[in-house]
């Protein structure tokens, strides 16, 4: 997962709205979002699957837990021998918050840098492995990419502003999911002087500066729009794309949060 925008308690009907893009090399094998049936998954989870390392980048379970992970862009510190970060999403969907917090405190150094959002949809937290800081997501709009939570990268500021505008204009009307997909398909690149300096070549920094990334080898592979309404109903919209940025498939899921009992 490479960019997420979240609206917490900003719409009268939908206390949680999440828009997320996963950017990845197109050759990396992936299974689309589905209900996992693996025996090592304690609760039934809805997520895509990275067939190379076995983990995932974003998922939910039927008890209303959510988790998503973004990689920190630190090429000079990347270590191929460290564990796959996608396993952390699976663990956070199958454990309580106190267990995840303890796990992160003990094992985060075993992974390359990451941000992990986890918890009940109504009580999300974000752990930053670089600063070792954990914070609860407050009411408002949030963005997360390949640096710190709510950083001021151009595409983060753009998406957060557009999500704010979209929700404000729809606050008394049914939520227009297509408008949220349009926000997440914005391929506008940032001006060179506004690019963050993360240690990668300038041409890559430029390519990665848009919310939606299109290139033959690397780009946006999926978009997820997730909503939680005031009655505990969850809707998930999942779109997949090819290396030309064209939508190849859309699937939708919906369920009502189940009790933990």
C-alpha positions in Angstrom: 0.0 0.0 0.0 1.4 3.3 -1.0 -1.1 6.0 -0.2 -4.2 6.3 2.0 -6.6 9.1 2.8 -8.9 8.8 5.8 -11.9 10.8 6.9 -12.8 10.2 10.5 -16.2 11.6 11.8 -16.5 14.0 8.9 -19.7 12.7 7.3 -23.0 12.4 9.2 -23.8 9.0 7.8 -20.3 7.6 7.4 -18.0 8.0 10.5 -15.1 6.3 8.6 -14.2 6.7 4.9 -10.9 5.3 3.6 -9.5 5.7 0.1 -6.3 3.7 -0.6 -4.1 2.9 -3.6 -1.6 0.0 -3.7 1.4 0.8 -5.9 3.6 -2.2 -6.8 5.7 -3.7 -9.6 3.3 -5.2 -12.2 5.3 -8.4 -12.4 4.8 -9.1 -8.6 2.3 -12.0 -8.4 -0.9 -11.0 -6.5 -4.3 -12.5 -5.7 -7.1 -10.1 -5.8 -9.1 -9.2 -2.7 -11.0 -12.2 -1.3 -12.1 -13.9 1.9 -9.2 -15.8 3.2 -9.7 -19.5 4.2 -6.2 -20.3 5.4 -6.0 -22.4 8.6 -3.6 -20.0 10.2 -6.0 -17.1 10.0 -7.9 -16.9 13.3 -10.7 -14.7 12.0 -12.1 -14.6 8.5 -10.3 -11.7 6.8 -11.0 -9.8 3.5 -7.8 -8.9 1.8 -5.7 -9.2 -1.3 -2.6 -11.5 -1.1 1.0 -11.0 -2.1 1.8 -14.4 -3.6 5.5 -13.7 -3.4 5.8 -13.2 0.3 2.4 -14.4 1.5 1.2 -11.3 3.4 -1.1 -8.4 2.4 -1.1 -4.6 2.4 -4.7 -3.9 3.5 -7.5 -5.9 5.0 -10.5 -6.1 7.3 -12.1 -8.8 9.4 -15.8 -9.4 10.2 -15.4 -7.9 13.7 -14.7 -4.5 12.1 -10.9 -4.5 12.5 -8.9 -2.8 9.8 -5.2 -2.7 9.0 -3.1 -1.3 6.3 0.6 -0.8 5.8 2.8 1.6 3.8 6.6 1.3 3.4 8.9 4.0 4.4 10.9 5.2 1.4 14.5 4.8 2.7 16.5 3.1 -0.1 19.8 3.7 1.7 18.6 1.6 4.7 16.7 -1.2 2.9 17.8 -4.7 3.9 16.7 -7.6 1.8 17.3 -10.0 4.7 14.6 -8.5 6.8 11.1 -10.0 7.2 8.2 -9.2 4.9 6.2 -6.3 6.3 2.9 -7.7 4.9 2.8 -10.2 7.7 2.2 -7.3 10.2 -1.2 -6.6 8.6 -2.3 -10.2 9.0 -1.2 -10.2 12.7 -3.0 -7.0 13.5 -6.2 -8.3 12.0 -6.0 -11.4 14.2 -4.9 -9.9 17.5 -6.1 -7.3 20.0 -4.5 -3.8 20.1 -2.5 -4.5 23.2 -1.0 -7.6 21.7 -0.1 -5.7 18.5 1.4 -2.9 20.4 3.6 -5.3 22.4 4.5 -7.1 19.2 5.6 -3.9 17.4 7.7 -2.8 20.4 9.5 -6.1 20.3 9.9 -6.9 16.6 9.7 -3.7 14.5 13.4 -3.6 14.0 13.1 -6.9 12.2 11.4 -5.1 9.3 12.4 -2.4 6.9 10.7 0.9 7.8 6.9 1.0 7.8 3.7 2.7 8.9 1.0 0.4 10.2 -2.6 1.5 10.7 -4.6 -0.9 12.9 -7.5 -1.3 15.2 -11.3 -1.2 15.1 -12.5 1.1 12.3 -13.9 3.4 15.0 -10.7 3.5 16.9 -7.7 3.4 14.6 -4.1 4.0 15.5 -0.9 4.4 13.4 2.5 3.1 14.4 5.6 4.6 12.8 8.5 2.2 13.0 11.1 4.9 12.2 10.2 7.2 15.0 8.8 4.3 17.2 5.8 6.6 17.7 2.2 5.4 17.9 -0.8 7.7 17.8 -4.5 7.4 17.7 -6.2 8.8 14.6 -8.2 11.8 15.7 -11.4 13.1 14.1 -10.6 14.9 10.9 -8.8 14.1 7.6 -5.5 12.1 7.5 -3.1 11.0 4.8 -0.4 8.4 4.8 2.2 7.6 2.2 5.9 6.6 2.3 6.9 9.0 5.1 5.3 10.2 8.3 1.6 10.3 8.9 0.1 13.6 7.7 3.3 14.7 6.1 3.1 17.5 3.5 4.1 15.7 0.3 2.3 17.3 -2.7 0.1 14.3 -3.5 -0.8 13.8 0.2 -1.9 17.4 0.5 -3.8 17.3 -2.8 -5.7 14.1 -1.9 -6.5 15.2 1.6 -7.9 18.5 0.3 -9.9 16.8 -2.5 -11.4 14.3 0.0 -12.4 17.1 2.3 -14.1 18.9 -0.6 -15.8 15.7 -1.8 -17.2 14.9 1.6 -18.2 18.4 2.4 -20.2 18.7 -0.9 -21.9 15.4 -0.2 -22.6 15.8 3.5 -26.4 16.0 3.0 -26.6 13.6 0.0 -25.7 9.9 -0.6 -22.0 9.4 -0.8 -20.8 9.4 -4.4 -18.3 6.5 -4.6 -17.3 7.3 -8.2 -16.1 10.7 -7.1 -13.8 9.1 -4.6 -12.5 6.8 -7.3 -11.9 9.8 -9.4 -9.8 11.4 -6.6 -7.7 8.3 -6.4 -7.1 8.1 -10.1 -5.5 11.6 -10.3 -2.2 11.1 -12.2 -1.0 14.7 -11.9 2.6 14.8 -11.0 4.1 17.4 -8.7 6.3 20.2 -9.8 10.0 19.4 -9.5 10.7 22.0 -6.9 8.0 20.6 -4.6 9.2 16.9 -4.7 10.3 15.3 -1.4 13.9 14.2 -1.2 13.8 10.6 -0.2 17.1 9.3 -1.7 15.8 7.9 -5.0 16.6 9.2 -8.4 14.8 12.4 -9.5 13.0 10.6 -12.4 11.6 8.1 -9.9 10.7 10.8 -7.4 8.7 12.5 -10.2 7.0 9.3 -11.3 5.9 8.5 -7.7 4.7 12.1 -7.0 1.1 11.4 -8.3 -1.7 9.8 -6.4 -2.2 7.4 -9.3 1.0 6.0 -10.9 1.2 4.8 -14.5 4.3 3.2 -16.0 5.0 -0.1 -17.8 6.9 -1.7 -14.9 5.6 -0.1 -11.7 2.3 1.6 -10.9 -1.0 1.7 -9.1 -2.5 -1.9 -9.1 -5.5 -1.5 -7.0 -7.8 1.1 -5.4 -10.0 0.4 -2.4 -12.8 2.6 -1.1 -14.0 1.6 2.3 -17.0 3.1 4.2 -18.4 2.4 7.6 -21.9 3.7 8.3 -23.6 4.6 11.6 -25.3 1.2 11.7 -22.1 -0.8 11.5 -22.4 -1.7 7.8 -19.1 -1.8 5.9 -18.9 -1.4 2.1 -15.7 -2.2 0.2 -15.1 -1.3 -3.4 -12.1 -2.9 -5.1 -10.7 -2.0 -8.5 -7.7 -3.5 -10.3 -5.6 -1.9 -13.0 -3.2 -3.0 -15.7 0.2 -1.4 -16.5 -1.5 1.2 -18.7 -3.7 2.4 -15.8 -6.9 0.9 -17.3 -9.4 -0.7 -14.9 -9.5 -4.5 -15.5 -11.9 -5.5 -12.8 -14.1 -4.2 -10.0 -15.7 -6.2 -7.2 -17.7 -5.0 -4.2 -18.1 -6.5 -0.7 -20.4 -5.6 2.1 -21.1 -6.9 5.6 -22.3 -5.8 9.0 -19.8 -5.9 11.9 -20.1 -9.1 13.9 -19.9 -9.3 17.7 -16.6 -10.6 19.2 -18.6 -13.0 21.4 
